[in-house]
């Protein structure tokens, strides 16, 4: 059984219920996104965060929308994002970005799908500027109808351990609601 989100279920990503439960612009402001920043949306899918991010950062900023699924990216491209949104295919642990390209990196509901979570975290940390936020949003390790199966979910303590193993600094965990949490990390200063 694949852990990857099925692109045939794309309607679930676009639902009003999801927008009400997780208002993307509110979340982006909460995690510190501001006008003029470069934002990397790793696992951008159909643009749930990328499009609201483009309105926040404005034309003086950049949004780097990355996903392993070309099919998902086609949904995003069909929405005609503004010129400062760069939509790119990527590998699971290979992002087509320079070191330190982003002021803020967000990966929402992707870590539990990865084959090599430490390599993935190391890579998303690499593209963040030193001391810039690297934020992983994940599903709580609870049994519930919504979201991925229980056995695919990652306990927040396990995510902390993976972040540290990837060589990032761990800042903490914040529960967005009982079902979802943010794990905050950042890239160390180069020595």
VEXBALUM-535831 format. One line per field, with one value per residue (C-alpha): residue in one letter; x, y, z. Coordinates in steps of 0.05 Angstrom, whole numbers, plus 32768, in hexadecimal, padded with zeros to 4 digits. Layout:
BEGIN
code <- A, ...
east <- X, ...
north <- Y, ...
up <- Z, ...
***
This chain:
BEGIN
code <- X, X, X, X, X, X, X, X, X, X, X, X, X, X, X, X, X, X, X, X, X, X, X, X, X, X, X, X, X, X, X, X, X, X, X, X, X, X, X, X, X, X, X, X, X, X, X, X, X, X, X, X, X, X, X, X, X, X, X, X, X, X, X, X, X, X, X, X, X, X, X, X, X, X, X, X, X, X, X, X, X, X, X, X, X, X, X, X, X, X, X, X, X, X, X, X, X, X, X, X, X, X, X, X, X, X, X, X, X, X, X, X, X, X, X, X, X, X, X, X, X, X, X, X, X, X, X, X, X, X, X, X, X, X, X, X, X, X, X, X, X, X, X, X, X, X, X, X, X, X, X, X, X, X, X, X, X, X, X, X, X, X, X, X, X, X, X, X, X, X, X, X, X, X, X, X, X, X, X, X, X, X, X, X, X, X, X, X, X, X, X
east <- 8000, 801E, 8025, 8020, 7FE1, 7FB8, 7FB1, 7F6C, 7F56, 7F6A, 7F24, 7F32, 7F6C, 7F40, 7F03, 7EE1, 7EE6, 7F31, 7F35, 7F0A, 7F31, 7F75, 7F70, 7FB0, 7FBD, 7FB2, 7FE3, 8017, 8014, 8017, 8058, 8077, 806D, 8072, 8074, 80B4, 80C9, 80DD, 80B0, 80BD, 807F, 809A, 8062, 803A, 8006, 7FCF, 7FE7, 7FBF, 7FF7, 801C, 7FE4, 7FD3, 801F, 8025, 7FF3, 8019, 8060, 8048, 8070, 80AE, 80B1, 80B3, 808D, 80B1, 807C, 809A, 807B, 808F, 804D, 804A, 7FFF, 7FF6, 8021, 7FF6, 7FBA, 7FE2, 7FF9, 7FB1, 7FA0, 7FD0, 7FF9, 801B, 8061, 8083, 806B, 809C, 807D, 80B1, 80B3, 80E3, 80FD, 80EA, 812E, 8148, 812D, 8141, 8155, 8196, 81AE, 818D, 815A, 811F, 810E, 80D9, 80CE, 808C, 807D, 8035, 8020, 805B, 808D, 8061, 8060, 80AC, 80D6, 8113, 80FB, 8141, 8159, 8119, 8122, 816C, 8159, 8122, 8152, 8187, 815B, 814B, 8177, 819F, 8172, 8134, 80F7, 80ED, 80A7, 8089, 803E, 8027, 7FED, 7FEB, 7FF7, 7FAD, 7F78, 7F45, 7F1D, 7F3D, 7F84, 7FB5, 7FB1, 7FC9, 8006, 801F, 801B, 8058, 8057, 8072, 80AB, 80C0, 80BF, 80EB, 811D, 811D, 8129, 8165, 8180, 817B, 81AA, 8177, 816A, 8127, 80FE, 80C0, 807B, 8039, 7FF7, 7FCC, 7F91, 7F8C, 7F96, 7FD0, 8011, 804B, 8092, 80C0, 8109, 813F, 8180, 81BF, 81F0, 8228, 8269
north <- 8000, 8043, 8079, 80AF, 80D8, 80C1, 80F9, 80DD, 80F7, 813F, 8158, 814A, 817B, 81B1, 81A8, 81E0, 81B4, 81B2, 81FD, 8208, 81D7, 81EF, 8237, 823A, 8286, 8285, 824B, 826C, 82AD, 8284, 8263, 82A6, 82B0, 82F9, 8326, 8320, 82DC, 829F, 8266, 821D, 81F1, 81AA, 817B, 81B5, 8188, 81B3, 81F3, 81F2, 821B, 8235, 8260, 8283, 828A, 82AE, 82E2, 82EB, 82F1, 831B, 8329, 833C, 82F5, 82AF, 826F, 822E, 81F9, 81B3, 816F, 8128, 8121, 8142, 8134, 815D, 8195, 8197, 81A7, 81E1, 81FA, 81F8, 822D, 825E, 8273, 82B7, 82BD, 82BC, 8275, 8242, 81FD, 81C6, 817A, 815E, 811C, 8105, 8118, 8144, 818A, 81B3, 81EE, 820D, 8208, 823E, 8251, 825B, 8287, 8255, 820C, 81E8, 819F, 818E, 8145, 812B, 810E, 80D2, 80C1, 80C1, 8083, 80A3, 80D7, 80EB, 80F9, 8120, 814B, 8156, 816E, 819E, 81B9, 81C3, 81F2, 821E, 8259, 824E, 8259, 825E, 8236, 81F0, 81DA, 8195, 818E, 8147, 811D, 810B, 80C2, 80B4, 8088, 80B0, 80AD, 80EB, 80E9, 80B1, 806C, 8068, 803E, 8074, 80AC, 80C5, 80D5, 811B, 80FE, 80D4, 8111, 8136, 80FC, 80FC, 8147, 8140, 8104, 812F, 8162, 8198, 81BE, 81AC, 81E7, 81C4, 81A8, 81CD, 81AA, 81CF, 81A4, 815F, 813F, 8168, 8187, 81B2, 819D, 81DA, 81D4, 81FE, 81F5, 8201, 8238, 821D, 8213
up <- 8000, 7FEA, 801D, 7FE7, 7FDF, 7FA4, 7F71, 7F5F, 7FA3, 7F93, 7FA4, 7FED, 7FEB, 7FCF, 7FFB, 8022, 8060, 805A, 804F, 808D, 80B8, 80A0, 8085, 805D, 8061, 80AC, 80B4, 8088, 80B0, 80F1, 80DB, 80C8, 807D, 806A, 802C, 8004, 801F, 7FF7, 800C, 7FFA, 7FFA, 7FF8, 7FE5, 7FC8, 7FA8, 7F88, 7FA9, 7FEA, 800B, 7FCE, 7FB3, 7FF5, 8000, 7FBD, 7FD6, 8018, 7FFB, 7FC0, 7F81, 7FAA, 7FC5, 7FA7, 7FB2, 7FA0, 7F97, 7F95, 7F8F, 7F79, 7F54, 7F10, 7F10, 7F4F, 7F33, 7EF4, 7F21, 7F3E, 7EFA, 7EE1, 7F16, 7EF2, 7F2F, 7F2B, 7F0C, 7F50, 7F5D, 7F40, 7F38, 7F34, 7F37, 7F6A, 7F85, 7FCA, 7FE6, 7FAE, 7FA6, 7F69, 7F94, 7FAA, 7FF2, 801C, 7FE6, 8016, 8051, 8068, 8055, 8061, 8055, 8065, 806D, 8044, 8076, 8087, 803C, 8032, 8028, 8048, 807B, 8093, 804C, 803E, 807C, 806E, 8028, 803D, 8072, 803D, 8014, 8051, 8061, 80A2, 80DF, 80B2, 80C6, 80AB, 80BD, 80B7, 80C0, 80CE, 80E6, 812F, 8140, 814F, 8130, 8109, 80C9, 80AA, 8090, 8085, 80A6, 80EE, 80DA, 80AA, 80DD, 8103, 814D, 815A, 8184, 8149, 811C, 814E, 814C, 8100, 80FD, 812C, 8104, 80C5, 80E5, 80EF, 8130, 8150, 816B, 8183, 8173, 8173, 816B, 8139, 814F, 816E, 8129, 810E, 8126, 8110, 811D, 811B, 8107, 80E7, 80C2, 80EA, 80D9, 80AD, 80D3
***
